[in-house]
Amino acid sequence: MNQDSFAEGHSVIHRIDPRLRLVGAVALAVVVAVSYDFTTLITALALSLLLALMAQLDLRTVIRRLLAPILFLLLLWAVLPWSFKGESFLTWGLITLTRPGITLCAQISLKTIALMVTFMALLATMTVDTLGHALNRLRFPDKLVVMLLITFRYLFVIEQEYRRLLRAMKIRNFQPKTNLHSYRTYAYLIGILFVRASERARRVHGAMICRGFSGKFFSLREFSPHPWNGAFCFFITFSLILLIILEWVV
């Protein structure tokens, strides 16, 4: 399974310094998160789509990764419009849809999709190890960077171990049911998974110590200057100023 599918590319975004992309994504996220005007949010969505176009993201993959947040948004649309107090917008039998509830759902939807697409364009286009080293170059604590890199690496190892144990249970003709035996079996599965994860962690830690690990990962990659870095800084600065003007000035 390729977890860094967007990281493989030669687009304009891929050539930009990862530190600039990280700072730009955080800055856009902060401004969009505190914005409520629909003109601002629609502009933010348009900017995120432009970034996705610049990053040459595969449309089907983008839509597939948006399915989970869209399902969450559908739950909000199913609950908030009639449970949020305020001026009535539409009455259908015993159900009354309120204008503030619909407005809030629309704002949350625009923010969520805009931020998700922005993060896919700016952050998902770099590998996790590149993200970790970019955080380190931005003076984030070494321990947090190491935790990020190791967690990402061994989450998939634990997932493989879980699938192996699950296959062993199925080979032994285990059929999950709503009874005490099934609950006890899953409890054993989780317990064994934690025990094996702990054992692997000790082995990995010992191997790292033997190889001279001192609490910090080093990267041979240098974030060299690129002509597109200046253009990207101008684009992000212009976008932030535009969103701020639309939200708080106009």
C-alpha positions as CSV (number, residue, x, y, z in Angstrom):
1,M,0.0,0.0,0.0
2,N,1.5,3.3,-1.0
3,Q,0.8,5.8,1.7
4,D,2.7,8.6,-0.1
5,S,1.0,8.5,-3.5
6,F,0.8,12.3,-3.7
7,A,4.5,12.6,-2.8
8,E,5.6,11.2,-6.1
9,G,5.5,14.0,-8.7
10,H,7.3,16.7,-10.5
11,S,4.8,19.5,-10.2
12,V,5.4,23.1,-9.2
13,I,4.3,22.3,-5.6
14,H,6.7,19.3,-5.3
15,R,9.7,21.6,-6.1
16,I,8.9,24.1,-3.4
17,D,10.8,24.0,-0.1
18,P,8.9,21.7,2.4
19,R,9.4,24.2,5.1
20,L,7.6,26.9,3.1
21,R,4.7,24.5,2.3
22,L,4.3,23.6,5.9
23,V,4.3,27.2,7.1
24,G,1.9,28.2,4.3
25,A,-0.5,25.3,5.1
26,V,-0.6,26.3,8.8
27,A,-1.1,30.0,8.0
28,L,-4.0,29.3,5.6
29,A,-5.5,26.8,8.1
30,V,-5.6,29.5,10.8
31,V,-7.1,32.2,8.6
32,V,-9.8,29.8,7.2
33,A,-10.6,28.4,10.6
34,V,-11.5,31.8,12.1
35,S,-13.4,33.0,9.0
36,Y,-17.2,32.9,8.7
37,D,-18.0,35.1,5.7
38,F,-19.2,33.0,2.7
39,T,-17.2,35.1,0.2
40,T,-14.1,34.4,2.2
41,L,-14.8,30.7,2.5
42,I,-15.7,30.3,-1.2
43,T,-12.5,32.1,-2.1
44,A,-10.5,29.8,0.2
45,L,-12.1,26.8,-1.5
46,A,-11.1,28.2,-4.9
47,L,-7.5,28.8,-3.7
48,S,-7.3,25.2,-2.4
49,L,-8.5,23.9,-5.7
50,L,-5.9,26.0,-7.5
51,L,-3.2,24.5,-5.2
52,A,-4.4,21.0,-6.0
53,L,-4.3,21.9,-9.7
54,M,-0.7,23.2,-9.3
55,A,0.2,20.0,-7.4
56,Q,-1.3,17.9,-10.3
57,L,-3.2,15.7,-7.8
58,D,-5.2,12.8,-9.2
59,L,-8.9,13.8,-9.0
60,R,-10.2,10.3,-8.2
61,T,-7.7,9.9,-5.3
62,V,-8.7,13.4,-4.0
63,I,-12.4,12.5,-4.1
64,R,-11.7,9.1,-2.4
65,R,-9.8,10.8,0.4
66,L,-12.6,13.3,0.9
67,L,-15.3,10.6,1.3
68,A,-14.7,10.2,5.1
69,P,-15.0,14.0,5.9
70,I,-18.0,14.2,3.5
71,L,-19.8,11.4,5.4
72,F,-19.1,13.3,8.6
73,L,-20.5,16.5,7.0
74,L,-23.6,14.6,5.9
75,L,-24.2,13.7,9.6
76,L,-24.0,17.3,10.5
77,W,-26.5,18.2,7.8
78,A,-28.8,15.6,9.1
79,V,-28.8,16.9,12.7
80,L,-27.8,20.6,12.9
81,P,-30.4,22.3,10.6
82,W,-33.4,21.2,12.8
83,S,-31.7,21.0,16.2
84,F,-30.0,24.4,16.1
85,K,-32.2,27.2,17.6
86,G,-32.9,30.3,15.5
87,E,-35.1,31.8,12.8
88,S,-37.2,29.2,10.9
89,F,-36.1,28.6,7.3
90,L,-38.4,25.7,6.3
91,T,-41.1,23.8,8.1
92,W,-42.0,20.3,7.1
93,G,-44.5,18.6,9.4
94,L,-43.0,18.5,12.9
95,I,-39.5,19.3,11.6
96,T,-38.4,22.9,11.4
97,L,-35.1,23.8,9.7
98,T,-33.5,26.9,11.1
99,R,-31.5,29.4,9.1
100,P,-28.6,29.6,11.6
101,G,-28.4,25.8,11.6
102,I,-28.1,25.7,7.8
103,T,-25.7,28.6,7.8
104,L,-23.4,26.8,10.3
105,C,-23.5,23.6,8.3
106,A,-22.5,25.4,5.1
107,Q,-19.7,27.2,6.9
108,I,-18.3,24.0,8.4
109,S,-18.6,22.2,5.0
110,L,-16.7,24.9,3.1
111,K,-14.0,25.1,5.8
112,T,-13.5,21.3,6.0
113,I,-13.3,20.7,2.2
114,A,-11.0,23.8,1.7
115,L,-8.6,22.8,4.5
116,M,-8.6,19.1,3.4
117,V,-7.7,20.0,-0.2
118,T,-5.1,22.5,1.0
119,F,-3.4,19.9,3.2
120,M,-3.4,17.4,0.4
121,A,-1.8,19.9,-2.0
122,L,0.8,21.2,0.4
123,L,1.5,18.5,2.9
124,A,0.5,15.2,1.3
125,T,2.9,16.0,-1.6
126,M,5.8,15.3,0.7
127,T,6.8,12.1,2.4
128,V,6.4,11.8,6.2
129,D,10.2,11.7,6.7
130,T,10.5,14.9,4.7
131,L,7.7,16.4,6.8
132,G,9.6,15.4,10.0
133,H,12.9,16.9,8.9
134,A,11.1,20.1,7.8
135,L,9.6,20.3,11.3
136,N,13.1,19.8,12.7
137,R,14.5,22.6,10.5
138,L,11.8,24.8,11.8
139,R,13.1,24.2,15.4
140,F,10.3,21.9,16.5
141,P,11.5,19.7,19.5
142,D,13.5,16.7,18.5
143,K,11.4,14.4,20.6
144,L,8.2,15.3,18.8
145,V,9.9,14.8,15.4
146,V,11.3,11.4,16.5
147,M,7.8,10.3,17.8
148,L,6.2,11.4,14.5
149,L,8.7,9.4,12.4
150,I,8.7,6.3,14.5
151,T,4.9,6.3,15.0
152,F,4.3,6.5,11.3
153,R,6.8,3.7,10.6
154,Y,5.5,1.2,13.1
155,L,1.8,1.9,12.8
156,F,1.9,-0.2,9.6
157,V,4.0,-2.9,11.3
158,I,1.4,-3.2,14.1
159,E,-1.3,-3.3,11.4
160,Q,0.5,-6.2,9.7
161,E,0.7,-8.0,13.0
162,Y,-3.0,-7.5,13.6
163,R,-3.9,-8.9,10.2
164,R,-1.6,-11.9,10.8
165,L,-3.3,-12.7,14.1
166,L,-6.7,-12.2,12.5
167,R,-5.8,-14.7,9.7
168,A,-4.7,-17.2,12.4
169,M,-8.1,-16.9,14.1
170,K,-9.9,-17.4,10.8
171,I,-7.8,-20.5,10.0
172,R,-8.9,-21.9,13.3
173,N,-12.5,-21.4,12.2
174,F,-13.3,-18.5,14.5
175,Q,-16.7,-17.1,13.7
176,P,-17.4,-13.7,15.4
177,K,-20.8,-13.6,17.2
178,T,-22.4,-11.6,19.9
179,N,-21.5,-13.9,22.7
180,L,-19.0,-14.1,25.6
181,H,-16.6,-16.3,23.6
182,S,-16.2,-13.8,20.8
183,Y,-15.7,-10.9,23.3
184,R,-13.1,-12.9,25.1
185,T,-11.3,-13.8,21.9
186,Y,-11.1,-10.2,20.8
187,A,-9.8,-9.2,24.2
188,Y,-7.1,-11.8,23.9
189,L,-6.3,-10.5,20.4
190,I,-5.9,-6.9,21.6
191,G,-3.8,-8.1,24.6
192,I,-1.5,-10.2,22.4
193,L,-1.1,-7.3,20.0
194,F,0.0,-5.0,22.8
195,V,2.4,-7.6,24.2
196,R,4.0,-8.1,20.8
197,A,4.1,-4.4,20.1
198,S,5.9,-3.9,23.4
199,E,8.4,-6.7,22.7
200,R,9.1,-5.2,19.2
201,A,9.6,-1.8,20.7
202,R,12.2,-3.1,23.1
203,R,14.0,-4.9,20.2
204,V,13.9,-1.9,18.0
205,H,15.1,0.4,20.8
206,G,18.1,-2.0,21.5
207,A,18.9,-2.1,17.8
208,M,18.9,1.7,17.5
209,I,21.1,2.1,20.6
210,C,23.6,-0.4,19.0
211,R,23.7,1.7,15.9
212,G,24.5,4.8,17.9
213,F,21.1,6.5,18.0
214,S,21.3,9.6,20.2
215,G,17.7,10.8,20.1
216,K,17.7,12.5,16.7
217,F,17.4,11.4,13.1
218,F,19.6,12.9,10.5
219,S,18.7,13.5,6.9
220,L,21.1,13.5,3.9
221,R,18.7,15.7,2.0
222,E,19.3,19.4,1.8
223,F,16.4,21.8,1.3
224,S,18.2,23.8,-1.4
225,P,16.9,27.2,-2.7
226,H,14.7,27.1,-5.8
227,P,13.3,29.9,-8.0
228,W,9.7,28.8,-7.3
229,N,10.2,29.4,-3.5
230,G,9.8,33.2,-3.9
231,A,6.8,32.8,-6.2
232,F,5.2,30.5,-3.7
233,C,5.8,32.9,-0.8
234,F,4.2,35.7,-2.8
235,F,1.2,33.5,-3.7
236,I,0.6,32.5,0.0
237,T,1.1,36.1,1.2
238,F,-1.3,37.4,-1.4
239,S,-3.9,34.7,-0.5
240,L,-3.7,35.4,3.2
241,I,-4.1,39.2,2.6
242,L,-7.0,38.6,0.3
243,L,-8.8,36.3,2.8
244,I,-8.2,38.7,5.6
245,I,-9.5,41.7,3.6
246,L,-12.6,39.7,2.5
247,E,-13.3,38.6,6.1
248,W,-12.6,41.7,8.2
249,V,-12.4,44.7,5.9
250,V,-15.0,44.3,3.1
